[in-house]
Amino acid sequence: MATTAPVPGWLRVPADANALAPQVWPSSAARDDAGRLMIAGRDAESLAAEFGTPLYVVDETDARGRAVRIRAAFEAAAASVGTTVTIYYAGKAFLSGAIVRWVTEEGLAVDVCTGGELAVALAAGADPARLGFHGNNKSLVEIDRAVVAGVGAIIIDSEIEIERVADAAARAGRVQPVRLRVNSGVHASTHEFLATAHEDQKFGVSLERAVELGTRIRSHPSLDFLGLHCHIGSQIFDSAGFAESAERLLAAHAELARIAPVPELNLGGGFGIAYTSADEPAPIEAIAQGIANAVADGCRAAGVPVPKLAFEPGRSIIGPAGVTLYSVGTVKPVPIDGGMRHYVSVDGGMSDNARTALYGADYSARIASRISHAEPALVRVAGKHCESGDIIVDAEYLPADVAPGDLLAVAATGAYCWSLASNYNHVPRPPVIAVRDGVARVIVRGETEADLLARDEGLAASGPETSAGSEGNPA
């Protein structure tokens, strides 16, 4: 739920409520001479006129550039300690055919975690050998599909999956490469629901059982044990947590490596981005080098070779590249302790961005259709849904003259917004457009009310329900 404090401690009154914090917005974001927000050479007002609102906008060049920068950072860091690295794009952040093609064209592999995500990646032309398949409850059908498709790595998440994947591989006549997901016990400094390495949670196996289960994997001729995997959480701003996690994993890795080679170590993802001007993630180059140095030091101390490394960034590639555009419908001043807050209600809400309601996530917003010289006013950007917790931006300063009809832009919405979108209150999900060099195109079609009605089988009946056994009509 949204916070209740009138003004969070990190939020400051801006000198200019039109300014775009560069670490928060896409690298191409700017204002034109008329004060309109520009993204990748297109102004927000024309995009809204052409495609409607709400509207997810992704700067393709920005997303591709972040993928290249992250891959280059980790390749350089890995080379400095005598190894190589594979970077998987974590598809759960946002997956579509276009996104798969962007990241694979920039040299990344792809990580999926459901049969649906696997289907998208394969349909978009991803090399199955460069896919990783996660999930704490993969169905037998999903496992079979992944094995038959030739997925490069299935991440075993529980003891029971060892036999399931081994059986599927044996039936398919394949030797299936697998990793074992382990909880290192390192907690990321983040929201509780996003911290995924502690023991009392659904993912992975305990570190104490890593050697035992790794040995069991090796006992199956249909499995090829690649190594251990760990994910310590999300929105992590430096390398310290990764370094600590690697140190713990390397004890088990080294024990397994003394029996037979363990070629890889996958330390997951979770690299943070700036959602507000107060967020200051370390440069990815520094994070990559810090992790590589920690792994090299740990391997040296354990007397084992430095393994090939793997990482799974998602949000840090697609998150900052995305902006959501909304139309303002109402503005309502509400008295609060020590002043006034303006509730700015828009034509979207928790159906297109659930993160604020789920995690108490913070976001930044700006008027996108004009600039204003009015004094900054404290606002809360609310959605149109029938929920008091339907908040998109919990606290922000916008010009005090923000008004119905204004176009509002919320930054850093490329990750986990479309992915978590719903049809709550029968609201159609918005389209996603990609913009590059001034050219915009739809990459995910928006839904219509007709789409929603078409799925309602009760509306397809030719007349009133008259089935036997219904109320007033005894069987």
N, C-alpha and C positions, 0 to 999 in steps of 0.2 A: 504493500500500500504506500501511497505517497507520504512523505514526512509531514509532520504537523507544525514544526517550528516555522514562524512567519518568514524568516530569512535564514537559510543555512549559513554556517560559519564561513564557508569558502566563497560565497557569492559577494561580489563587490559592486557598488554602483559604478557603472562605466562612465568614462568621460564622454564617450560617444556611443549611444545605443544603436547606431547603424553599423559600427565597426565589425569586421569579420576576423575573429581570432585565427591566425594562419594555421595553427596546429589542429584546429577543429574542423575546418572546412576543406573541401577538395582543393588541390593545389591551383586549379584554374579559377576558383571563385573570386569574383571582383564585382564592382558596381560600374555600370556604364554611365554615360553623361546624364542620363535621366534618373539615375539613382537605382535602377533596377538591378537585381542580383543576376550575374552572368555565371553560367556553368558551362565549361568547355565550348565557349563561343556562342551559346544561345542564352537569351534572356529568359528569366523565369516566367515573366508575364506571357510571352508568346508560347512557351511550353504548356502553361496552364490553359491557354486559349485553344491550343491544338489538341491536347490530350485529356483535359479536364483535371479536376482535383477530387480527392487526394491523388497524388502522383508520386511514385518513387522514381527518382532521377539518379542515374549512375554515370559518373564521368569515367568512360572507358579507358582513356589514356592514363588517368590517375590510378585506376585499379591495376592496369598492366604495369605501370611504373613501380608501384609498391611491390608487386610480385617479383619483378626483376631485382629491386633493391634488396629484398629479404633473401632471395636466392643467392645473390652475389655476396651479401654479408656473411652468410653461413658457409658458403663455399670458401671464401677467403679465410675465415676462422678455422674451418676444418683443415684446410691445406697447411695452415701455420702449425698444426700439431700432428701433421703427417697422415691425415686420413681424408675421406670424402664424405659427402652428405647428400641425402635425398630430402627435398622439401615437398611435402604433401599439402595441397590446398584442402583445408577442412571444409567439406561441402556443406556441413550443417549450418554454417554461417549464412550462406545464400547459394543455392545451386540452381542453375538453369543451363540449357544447352549452350547459350552464348558464353556464360561464365566458364563452363568447362573448356570451351575452345580457347578463351583468352588465356587461362592459366596454363593449359598444356602447351599452347604456342610459345609461352614464355619459359618453358622448360620445367614446369612443376608436374609432379604426380598429383593424384586426387585421392582424398580420403572420404569414404562414404560410410553410413551407419545403418541403412535400411535397404530393403529390396527396392524401394522406390528410388532412392538416391542412386543405387547401383544401376537401375534401368536408365536414369537420366544420363549418367556418365557414359554408359555404353552406347546409348542412342546418339550422343553427341560426338562419338568417335574416339573416346579415350582408349588408350592402349590398356587392355585388362591387366597386363603384367605390371603396369604402373598405377594400380589401384590398391588401396588398403581398405579392408572391410571391418569396421568396428561394430559394437552393439553388445549390450549386456544380455539380450534375449533374442538372439538370432533364431528364426524358425528353421526347422529342418529343410523346408523348401528354399529359404534364403541361402542356407549353407550350400545346398546342392547347386543352386544357380551360380553362386560365387565360384565354387570349385569347377564346375563345367565351363564357365566363362573363362577360366584361367586367371582369376584374380591373383595379383602378385603377393599379397600377404593378407591372411585372415588373422585378426587379433583375437586370440582366445581370452575370454573374459571370466571364465569360471571353470572349475574342475570338470563339470559335466560336458563342457564343450569339447574337451580333448577327444573323447570317444566319438562325439557326433561328427566332428570335422574329419577325424581319422577314418570313420566308416564311409563318409561321403567321398573322400578322396580314393579309398580303396575301390569302391563301386565304380568310380569314374576312371579307374586305372591311372590316377595321377599321384604324384608326390606333391602335396600342398604345402607351400611355405607358410609358416605361422609365427606370430609373436605371442608372448604371454604378458597380459596386462597385470601390473603389480602396483599395489598401493605402497608408496614409499613412507607414508606417515608424515610427509611434509604438507603443511597447510598453507595455501596461498593466502595472502592478505587481501581478502575479497569478501563478497557477500557469501553467507553460509551455503546458499543453494548452488553456488558456482565453485566452491572448493571441493574438488573431487578426489583428493588423495588420502583423506583420513579413512580409518578402518570402517566406521559405521556408515556405510553407504553402498550403493548398489553396484558400483563398478569395480572390476579387478579382483585379485586375490591378495592375501596378506604377504608381506615381504618374507615372513618366516617360512612360507611354503614355496617360495620361488624356485629353490633348487630342487625340491621334491617334485614339483609339477613340471619343471623344465626337463628333468630326467625322465618323467613319465612320457612327455611328448616325444622325446628321443627314442623311446622304446617302440614307437609305431613306425614301421617302414614306410607308411603312406604320408608321413609328416616330415617336414624339413624345418627344424628349429632355427629361426633367424636370430632370436634374442629377446630381450625384455623390453617392455613398453611401460611408460608411466605418464600420467597427466596430472599436474598438481593444482590446476584451477584455471581461472580466467582473469583478464584485466590485470596482468602482472607487469609491473613497470621496470623491473631490473632483473639481473641474473642471479641474485642471491638464492632465491628459492629453488631455481633449477640446479644450481651448484650443490646445494645441500641434498636435494633429491638424487642427483647423480652419484654423489659420494655413497649414499646408502645403497643404491641399486648396484653399484660396482662391486660391493662385497659379494652379492649373489652372482653377479656376472662373472667375477673372477673365479669363484668356486666352480661354476659350470664350465668356464673356459679351460680349467685345468684338466677336465675330463675329455673335452672335445672343443674344437673352435666354436666361438660364438661371434658370428660376423658383424652383428649390428647392435646398436643401442638407440632406442627411440624415446626421446624425452618429451614428446607431445607438443602442445602449443600453449595458447593462452596469453600471448603477448598483447599488452594493453594498448589502447588508443586514447586520445584526448577527446572526451565528450564535452568538456567545458574549458574555459580559459585557465582554470585552476589546475588542470591535469597536465603533468609533465613527465611522460614516459621517457626513459633513457633511449638514446638512439639505438636502433636495432643492431648496428655494427658493434656497439659496446656490449650489448646483451649477448650477441653471438660469440664474441671473443671471450667474454667472461665464462660462458658455459663451456666452450672448447678448452679453455685453460683448466677449468675444474676437472673435466673428464680426463685430460692428459695427466694432471697431477695424480688423480685417483688411480689411473692405470699404472703409472710409474710406481706408486706406492705398493700396488698389489702385484706388480711383476707380470702384467699381462699386456698384450698389444692394445693400442687404441683402436676400438672398433669403428666401423663405418657408422655415422650418425644419421638420425632422421628426426625431422620436426614437422609439426602440423599446424601452421598458422592459417587462420581463416579471417577472423575479425580484422586483424591488422592489415590485411590486403583489401578487403572489400568494404569494411566499415566506414573509413573516412571518405571513400569515393562516392558514398550515397547521401542524398538529400531528399527529404520528403516535403512536397509542396501542399499546402492546405489553403482553403478560402475561409476567412473569418466570417462567422455568422452573427454572433452576438458578443458584446463586451459588457460585463456586469461588475461594477465596483462593489466590493464587499469590505465592510469595516473589520479590521483585525487589531490586535494589541499594538498600539503605537502608530497606527496609521491606516492605510487602505491597500487592499490588493485588488487588482482587476482580473476577473476571470475572462479569459479570451477563449471563446468556444469556436471550434473549427469543425469542418465537415468530415473528419475522420475520427480516430480515437484508438482505443485499445484493440480494436479489430485489425488495425494496420501497424500498431506498435504496442505490444503487450509488455515490454520490458519495464516500464515505469511501474505498472501495477504488479508485476511479478517480483521484481528485484529492488524496487525503489531507485531505479536507474535515473541518472541526471542527464539532461540534454541542454543544448543551446538553441536558441531561436532568434530569427531576425525577420523584420518586415522585408519582403522580397520585391515588392512592386514599386517602392519609392524610398526616398530618404526623408527623414523628419528632423526638424530642429527643436522639437518639443523635449522637455525635460524627461529623463528616464523615470519610468513608473514600474513598480513591482507587479509582475503578472504571474498567473498560473495558466498554462495552456491546457484546456480541457477538451475532451472529445464529446461526441454527440450521443454516446450510449447511455442506457438507463442504469448507470452505476456511479455512485459517488466517487469510487476509486478510478474512474475513467479519466486519468490524467496523462498527458503526453510530456509536458515539461512542468515539473513541480514548482520551480522558482526561476525566474529570469527577469531581467530589466529590458523593457521595450519602450519606445517613445510613448509618452502619455496620451498621444492622440491616435493610438492604434484604434481602428474602427471597422465596423462591418464592411465587407467588400475588399479589405486589404488581403493581399496574398502573403502568407506566412511560410517561411522555410525553417525546417528543423534539420540540423546538421548531424552527420555521423550516423545515419540510419541505414547504411548499406548492409549491416550484419544483424541477423536475428530479428528483423522487422518483417520483411516479406516471409521469412521462414516460419515465423510464429503467427502469421496472420490467420484470421478466422472470419466466419460469417456471423458473428454474434449480432443479435437483433436483426438478422437477415440483411446485413450490409454487405454488398459485393466487395470482393477484394480488388484493390486498385491495380492498374497496369504498372509495369516496370519499363522504363525507357532508358536506352543508352544514348549518350551524347558524345560525339567525337568530332573535333574540328568543325563545330558549328552544325553538324548534321545529327538529327535525333531520329531514332527508330525504336519501335516497340520490340522488346525481347521477351516479355511475358504479357500476354493479353489480359486486360482487365476483365473482371466478371460483370455480368449484367443481371438485373432482376430476372430476366428470362432464363438465365443459366440456373439461378436458384430454384425457380418454379419448375424447371424441367426435371429436376432431381426429386421432386416431391411426388411420389407415386399416388398419394392420396388425391392429388389434383388431376391425375390422369384418368380417374374413374369417370365413367360416362354419366353417373347419377349418384344419388344419395346411397350411403352404405346401407344395405338391407340384409346383411349376412345373418344366418340363423345363429341364435345364441346371443345376439346383441340385446341391450337393455330394452325391455318392452316387447321382446319377440322371443319367448322361451323356446329352447330347442325341443 
